[in-house]
Amino acid sequence: MELLFLQPIFKERIWGGHKLKTDFGYALSSNQTGECWAISAHKNGETCIRNGVYAGMPLSQLWNEHPELFANDKPREFPLMVKILDANDDLSVQVHPDDEFAQLIENDLGKAECWYVLDATADAKIIYGHNAQNSDELKQLVIDGEWDKLLKHVPVKSGDFFDVPTGTVHALGAGTLILEVQQSSDTTYRLYDYDRRDASGNLRELHLDKALTVIKSPHKEGKTKLEQRDLGLEAVFTSLTNNQHFQVGKLEINGTLELTLNVAYLLISVVTGEAILNGQTIKKGDHLIVPNQMRKLNFSGYATLIVCNEVMPKS
């Protein structure tokens, strides 16, 4: 049984930059690439397996036709998505719905997500939460355009982590490069976009009614305390989040490590360095799936990995 490497796809964005090319070495011609969809089975952008017997197969097809690779025993959509986002400019201020609202209104999953900051300029900030004490105050501040009063601005640096539950007002700021783990959804409600215009000169669409419906008031912080533990002398694991949808951690390898997989399958993104995993080379910019049949993981090398898995739905 082999590791399953994914072939990322890329999306230009009005706020995108060139770091996916310069920092990760992806072969891109555009200097306005905003998103790397690294592991995705979503209809709006699907990655394919790039190695082995399943080479060329879309992830959704692999998920549906080979459930044994994921210990998946019932028909459902592949639940997670992993991206890298290069914010050369500010993203729109936005919010995502929960499963109940998204399935009813958008025929999509909700979009809980989280951010691991890969790089940030010295003055980089994000918008994370709001200052309104209730929904009436929130609505009035939006109507009045009191954005400075409403929005919370948070300085960020490399290595920071933010849990972004559904209903949380948020936006990446210029100068941030982040890895995002999220539910497999492409539903976003824009609250404010700095009166920006697209390439055709049009104001970008806002979704005020839906956004105001799903924003949680008052704002509640996501998880901020990280739990770190040594895995022998040559590896450190940091638990980043563990919520109802996914678990995410950072694994830093500085030599050799042997692990026993205790989840159905594992998603891995290599964000620095290079290592050998079960005889296969993994390097910065690689994104892969450890299938269910691969229980023992043997690492050697020097690399930082963001690892994640779904929290299995209750039967």
N, C-alpha and C positions, 0 to 999 in steps of 0.2 A: 504494500500500500504506500502511495506517494503523498507528499504534501500537495495541496491544490493551490497553485498560484493564479491570481486574477490579473487580467489585462485592464488597467484603469482606462476610464474615458474622461474627457476634459470638456469644460464648458466656459465659454467666454462670458464675462460679466462686465457691466459698466464700471464696477469698482475693482476689477481684477488687475493683476500685475504680472511680473515675470519670475517670481521666486520658485514656482513649480518647475521652471526650466533651470534657473541658476542654482537653487538650493538642493533640488532633488534629481536633477539631471534628466527629467523627462524631455523627450524630443518634441518640442513645441515651437511653432513659428510665431504665435501671437504673444504680444507683451501685455495682453489684457485678459489672461486666463485666470478666472476667479476660483474655479472648483475642479478638483480631482475627485471623481466618484471612483473610489478605490475598490470597494466591495459593495455591490448593489445588484439586486434583482428587481428593482422598480421599473415599471413600464416606461418611465420618462428618461431612463438612462441605465442600461443594463451592462454589467461586466461579464466577460466570458473567461472560461478556464484557458490558460495559455500553455499548459504542459501535460504530458502523459496521455493516457488513453481517452481522456475527456477533453482534449485540446479543442478549442473552438466552440465548445458547448456553452450556451448561456447559463448563468447561474440558476435562473428560475427553472430551466429544464432539468438541470442536475438535481435540484432540490425535489422536483416532482417525480422524476423517473428513478432516482436512487436515494430514497429516504433512509436506507440503511447507513449511508455515509454521515447522516445527521441524527440518527436514532429518533427520527420523526415518524410518529405512528398515526398521524391524521392529516387530511388535506387542509392546507392553510398556506398563506404567503410567507416567503422568507422574511423573517421579522426585523432584521437589522440592516443598517447601512453605515459604511465608514467613508468619510471624506477628508480631504485636506483643502482648506480654504485660504487663499491669499488675498487679504484685504489691503490693496494698495490705496484704497479710498474708503470712506465710511460706508457701511452697509445701511440699508433702510432700517428704521426702528420697527420691530415686528413682534409677533406673538404666534404661537402654534396652539391648535386645539387638542383636546384629549380624544381618546378613542371614540367615546360615545358621540360627541359632536361631529367629529370628522367622518365617521362612518354614515351618520344620518344625513349630513349636508354635502359631503364631498366624495363619498364612496371611496374613502382612503383611510389608512390608519392615522391615529393621532401622531404627534411628533414631539415626544420627549427626547431631549438631546443633552450632550455634554461636550465641553471644550477642554482640550489639553493644549496649552500655549507652547508651540514649537519655537517661536521666535517673536520678538517684539522690539520696536524702536524705543529709544529712551523715554519718549513722551507718549507712548501708546496708551490708549484707554478703550474700555468697552462700555456700553450701556447695559446695566444689569439691574432690572427692577425699577420701581417708581415710588414716588413719595406720597401718593394719594392715600387717604385713610379709608375711603369707601368708594363704591362705584359711582356715586353721584358726583363726588369731588373729582374723580378721574375723568368723567365725561365732560365736566365743565372746563377743566384745564385743557383738554383736547380741543374743545370747541373754541376756547379763547387763544389757542396756539401758545400756551405758556410752557413751552418745551423745556426751558432751562429750569423752571420750577418743578416740573413733573418728573423728569428723568434722572436716574442715578448714574453718575459717571464713576468708573472704577479704574484706577491705574493697573496695568498688567505688565508682567515680565515673563521671560522664558521659564517654563516649568510650572507656571500657575495652572490651576484646574478649576473649572466652574461647572456645576450641575445646573442644567437649565430645564426644569420641569415644564410641562404644558401649562399655559396660562401665564408664563413669565415674560414680561416685556424685556427685550434684549436687542443688541446690535453689536457686531464687531466694529472696532474703530480702525482707522487708517494705520498701517504699520504693524499689523498683527498677522501671523501665520499660525494657523491652528489645525489640529486634528480633531475631527468631530465624529463621535459615535452617536447614532440616533436610531429611532424606529424607522422602518422602511416607509417613509412618507415624503411627499413633495408638496405638502399643504402649508402655505405661509400666508399670514394676514399682515399686510403693511399698515402701520399706524401713521408713519411720518417718513418722508423721503427727502427732506431738505429742499423741496421744490425743484428737484433735479429733473432734467429732461433727457429722454433717450436719444439714440442716434438720429431719429427722425424729427427731433424737436418737440416731442410730446411729453407731457408730464406722465410719470409712471403711475400706474393704477394703485389706488389705496383701497383698503377694505375695512373702513371705519366701523360699520355696523357689526360685522363679524368679530373684529378685533375687540371692540368694547364688550361684546357678549362673553368672550372666553377669557379675558384678562382677569386674573385673581387680584382682589383688593381686600385688605392691604397686601403688599408684596411680602412674601416669605422667602428667606434665603434658602438656597439649596445647600447640600452638604459642603462644608469647607474643611473639616478636620480630616487629614489623610492618615492612614494607618500603614506604617512601614515595618517590614520585618526582614531580617537577614535570612538568606537561604544558604547556609554554610558560609565559607569565607569568600566566595567568588560570585555572589549574586545577591541582589536586593530586590524585593517585591514591594511595591506601594499600591495599596488598594485605593482607587480613586473614587469609585462609586459603586453602590449595590442597591438598585431600586427595583421596582416591580417589573421592569422591562429588560434591564441588562445589568451585567457586572463589567466593570472596566478597571484595569490595573496597568501599572508600569513595571516592566521587568528589565532590570539592568544587569547584564552579564559581563563579568570581568574574569573570564577563564572558562571553567567547566561547570556544568550543572546537569543534574538528572531529576526529572519530575515525572510524576504519575498523573495523567489527566483524569480529573474527577468530574468533568462536565461532558455533555453529549458531543460537542464539537467546539473548536476554538478558532477565533479570528485573530490574526496577528498582522500588525503593521510595523515594519522596521523603520524607525525614525532617525537612528544614528548607527554608524558602524557596520560590521559584517561578522557573521558567525556561521557555523555549521550546525544544522539541526537534522538529526537522524540521517546524516550522510549527504544532505543537500545544502548548498550555499544559500544563505539568505542575507540580503544587504539592504542598505538604506534605499527606500523607495519601493521595496517589495511589499505586497499584501497577499496574504495566503490564508487558507483554511486547513486546520488540522482535523481530519475526519475522525469519526467515532472509533474506527478500528485501530487507530494509532494511540495506544494507551501510554506508552513510555516515550518521553521526550528527552533526548540527549543533546545538550548544547555545548559548543566550545567556541570561544571567540570573544569579541568585545563589541557589544551592541546594546542599544536601548530599544525595547519593543513595547508597543501599546497592545495589550491583549484584551479581548472582550468575548463575552458569550451571552446568549439570551438567558433570561430567567424563564424556565419552562412554564408554559401555561398550565393552570390547574385542570385536571381532568373533569 
